Amino acid sequence: MGLRMRWLVVAVLVFAAVYASLFVYVHVGRAVLRYVGPGYVVTYVRYPELPWPLNVITFNPLNTYPMINIVIRGAPEPYPGVNARFFVYATGPSVGGFVSVGHYLSNSMSFMISVGNYTAYAMELDNYLRMTPDMAGPSIVLFISTITNSSNGPTVVTGFVTVPIIPELARGSVVMVSINYTRVARVALTVNATGDSTISFQDPSTQPPSTISAGCVVISSGPYKNEEECWYWQLNTVLLTQSNTPFPVAAQIIKSTETNYITQSNINIAITLQKSTYTEAGFALTLAIPTSTGINVETPGVGYMLQLPSGYTSYTLLAYGCVFANPSLTTSASECTYANKNVTVIAPSITGAGAYGVAVVGYLEIANYTEYECIGPLGDPCIGTVEAVQWAVMTWFAAYNNTSVNEFEAEPLNPTVMMNYIQTLLNNEAFNTVTFPSGTTLIYVGDIDTQVSATPLFALAGDMGSILEAMGVSLPPELQQFLNYLIVGISFSTQTISNIQNTIFIQMSYPSGINVCTSPIAYEFNYQVYVSNLSSYYPAPTAYVDFNAGPCS
C-alpha cells in the first residue's frame, strides 16, 4: 500500500471517528423538564446544536417544538370500521379565555400534533401573569377520544391529558408525551346508534359548530343504516374570565363576642421548593363532569406550571405574613409583609366580626366543553342530526407574580367577603371540623413532604364558586349546578427525593391581665378530588381556624 493510500485511509478513519463522535453528540439529549401526570409523562429533551453545515451532515434530531410527539399505550381495541383510531381535540388558556388549538386524527398509536398556533398565546399569558417564560407556562389540554366496542354497541372513550408549555424551555426541545390510556382521567359514552343517547344532558349551546373533524363509524342496521355516526368535543363557551381573583388560603374566624378578647391575629405562609432534579409546582386544572350518578371532579393534570429554576438550590413561591391588630387593645399596626423583602401593605384592623385572612391573587377562567353526536350521510355527517350528549366544565387558575419579590401575588382579604365565603362553605357542608386542645393559641395548618415519583398533591385548595359568590360576581346560569365543584388547588410534583415545604401557622394573642380561654377548632375541606393514577378520591386540605376566645368560666 502506497504512502498516499495510507494517508487516505488514515484521513477516512479520522473523518469517520469525528463524524461518529459528532453524530453521537447531537443525538444524546438531556431532559430539561419532566412532568409526571395522572397516567402520563411529559418530557422536554434538549439536544446540542451544531452550526451549519455540521447540523446538516449530522442529522440534527427532528420534530422539535411546536411539534409534540405522542405515544399511547393501553387504548381499547377500536370499533370495526372506524375512520381513525384516535381523535384529538387540543385547547389551551389565553388572556381572555380558552382557545382552540386544533383537531387531529390518527390511525397510529404514535403520532405528532402541531401546537405552533398556541405559542403566542402562552407567551402573552406569561406576560400577563408577570411570569418568566423560561420557568413557567400554561398547559394545553388534549381531549383524546377513541371509539371502541361494548355490549351496547359503539362507545366513545375520551381521556384528558394536560401538556405544560413553558415557551423558552419548549423552544428547541423535543417534547414527548407518553400516555397509559387505562390510567388517565377519562369519560365514556355509549350510544345506541339510533340518534338517542343513553345519557341525556341539557344542551348549553345555542348553535353547534357547523364543521367538525371527528371519529366516525358506519351504522350497520336500523333506521340510520349505512349512514355515519360521529362524536367530537368542542370548546362551547368561555363562561367566565376574572382578573384579580382572590384564592383564600388561610384565615382566622373572629365572632363579635371575641373582639374584646383578641389583641391580634398573626398568619404566616411559607411555600418553598427545595433542590431536586425535577421539581414543579403548579395550579391544578379541574374538570367537573356530569355522570348518571352526579358530578365527578377530576384533576387531569397541572394547568399552570412553575419549574424550579436551573441552578437554584431552593425557590420560594410565597413567604408572606399578616398581622391583624385590634386597635382598641393594642397600638400595633395591621399590615402584611413579604418576609424576604420589605414590601408592606395595610391590612384590615380587627374592629368587628369577620374572617381575617390571606389570599393568593390570580387570573381565573372557566369554560364549557360539549361532546356532540352527529348522524348523517357518509362523508358529511353533520348535515344530519346534531345533538349535545354530554359536557364538562373546566376551571383554570394561575397566580400573578409580584415582580418586587418574585413570589406569588398575595393580599389580605376583606374580612366580610372572607366570612361570606366560609359561611357559604359551611352551608354547603363542605367542612370537617377538627378540635384542638383547650388553651391552644398556635395552630399549624399543613406540612407537605413528597418523595420519589410522588403524585401531584393539593397543598392548598379553594372553592372558586363560593368565593365568586362572596365577591358578588355575576355568574352565568350554566355555572349554577357546578358552583360547588369549581375547585382550584396548588399542586406539587417531584421525580427525585426532595423536600417541598408548605407551612401555614395562625396564632392569636390576647390582652394581658384578662383571663382568656380558647376552645379552638379548624374547618377543613371535606371535598373529595379524584386522582386518576391512584384510582381514588383524596381531600383538598385547606383549613380555616376559629380559636373561640372568651372569658374563662
GITA-V310577 format. One record per pair of residues at least 12 apart in sequence whose ideal C-beta (glycine too) atoms are under 6 Angstrom apart, sorted by the first residue. I is the first residue (numbers start at 0). J is the second residue. Records with the same first field share a line. If there is no record, write none. Layout:
I: J / J
This chain:
21: 57
22: 57
24: 47
25: 46 / 47 / 57 / 59
28: 44 / 45 / 46
29: 45
30: 42 / 44
31: 43 / 45 / 168
32: 168
33: 277 / 494
34: 163
36: 300
37: 184 / 531 / 532
38: 179 / 182 / 183 / 531 / 532
39: 160 / 178 / 183
40: 177
41: 162 / 176
42: 175
43: 168 / 172 / 174
44: 173
45: 172
46: 60
60: 173
63: 171 / 173
64: 169 / 170 / 172 / 174
65: 113 / 114 / 115 / 118
66: 111 / 113
67: 112 / 114 / 174
68: 111 / 175
69: 110 / 176
70: 109 / 177
71: 108 / 178 / 180
72: 179
73: 179 / 180 / 181
74: 145 / 180
75: 147
78: 146 / 147 / 148 / 153 / 216
80: 216 / 217
81: 146 / 214 / 216
82: 215
83: 104 / 106 / 214
84: 106
85: 105 / 143 / 145
86: 104 / 144 / 213 / 214
87: 103 / 141 / 143
88: 102 / 142 / 232
89: 101 / 139 / 141
90: 140 / 234
91: 117 / 139
92: 137 / 364 / 395
93: 120
94: 123 / 124 / 127
95: 240
96: 237 / 240 / 364
97: 234 / 237 / 366
98: 120
99: 234
100: 114 / 117 / 139
102: 212
121: 136 / 137 / 164 / 166
122: 166
124: 137
128: 397 / 399
129: 399 / 400 / 402
130: 400
132: 166 / 167
133: 167
134: 306 / 308
135: 305
136: 164 / 165 / 166
137: 303
138: 161 / 162 / 163 / 301 / 302
139: 162 / 164
140: 161
141: 160
142: 157 / 232
143: 158
144: 157 / 214
146: 214 / 216
149: 189
151: 189
152: 192
153: 216
154: 187 / 189
155: 188 / 230
156: 185 / 187
157: 185 / 186
158: 180 / 183 / 185
159: 184 / 299
160: 183
161: 284 / 299 / 300 / 301
162: 176
163: 304
182: 532
183: 531
184: 297 / 299 / 531
186: 288
188: 388 / 389
190: 372
192: 218 / 228
193: 221
194: 374 / 384
196: 388
198: 291
200: 289 / 389
202: 387
203: 367 / 477
204: 235 / 369
207: 371 / 385
208: 233
211: 231 / 381
213: 229 / 231
215: 227 / 229 / 380
216: 228
223: 374
226: 374 / 376
227: 377 / 380
228: 374
229: 373 / 380
230: 372
231: 371
232: 368 / 370
233: 369
234: 368
235: 367 / 369
236: 367
237: 366
238: 365 / 367 / 475 / 477 / 478
239: 365
240: 364
241: 363
242: 362
243: 360
244: 361 / 363
245: 358 / 360 / 412
246: 358 / 359 / 461 / 487
247: 356 / 358 / 461
248: 357 / 359 / 459
249: 266 / 356 / 357 / 503
250: 354 / 356 / 417 / 543
251: 264 / 355 / 505 / 544
252: 354 / 545
254: 352
255: 352
257: 548
260: 509 / 515 / 548 / 549
261: 325 / 507 / 548
262: 325 / 328 / 329 / 508 / 509 / 510
263: 322 / 324 / 329 / 331 / 508
264: 323 / 355 / 507
265: 322 / 506
266: 321 / 357 / 505
267: 320 / 504
268: 317 / 319 / 503
269: 318 / 502
270: 316 / 317 / 501
271: 313 / 315 / 500
272: 307 / 314 / 499
273: 313 / 497 / 498
274: 312
275: 493 / 495 / 497
276: 495
277: 494
278: 307 / 493 / 497
279: 304 / 306 / 492
280: 305 / 316 / 491
281: 301 / 303 / 304 / 490
282: 302 / 303 / 396 / 397
283: 298 / 488 / 490
284: 302 / 395
285: 298 / 394 / 486
286: 391 / 393
287: 392 / 481 / 484
288: 391
294: 484
296: 484 / 486 / 528
297: 529
298: 528
302: 395
303: 397
316: 407
317: 406 / 407
318: 338 / 339
319: 337 / 409
320: 336 / 338
321: 335 / 346 / 357 / 411
322: 334
323: 346 / 349 / 355
324: 348
325: 349
326: 348
328: 510
333: 346 / 348
334: 346
335: 411
337: 404
340: 404
342: 403 / 404
346: 411
347: 414
353: 414 / 415 / 418
354: 414 / 417 / 418 / 421
355: 414
356: 412 / 417
357: 409
358: 412
359: 398 / 407 / 409
360: 399 / 408 / 410
361: 396 / 397 / 398 / 399
362: 397
363: 396
364: 395
365: 394
366: 393
367: 390 / 392
368: 391
369: 387 / 390
370: 388 / 389
371: 385 / 387
372: 386 / 388
373: 385
392: 481
394: 485
396: 487
416: 469 / 470
419: 469
420: 465 / 466 / 469
421: 543
423: 465 / 468
424: 465
427: 483
430: 522
431: 523 / 525
432: 520
433: 521 / 523
434: 520
435: 519
437: 518
439: 519
440: 507
441: 506
442: 505 / 544
443: 504
444: 503 / 542
445: 501 / 503 / 540
446: 502
447: 499 / 501
448: 498
449: 491 / 493 / 499
450: 496
451: 496
452: 494
453: 493
454: 530 / 533
455: 490 / 492
456: 491
457: 488 / 490 / 539
458: 489 / 491 / 501
459: 489 / 541
460: 486 / 488 / 539 / 541
461: 487
463: 485 / 487
464: 482 / 483 / 485
488: 539
505: 544
507: 546
514: 551
515: 548
516: 551
517: 546 / 547 / 548
518: 547
519: 546
520: 545
521: 542 / 544
522: 543
523: 542
524: 539 / 541
526: 539
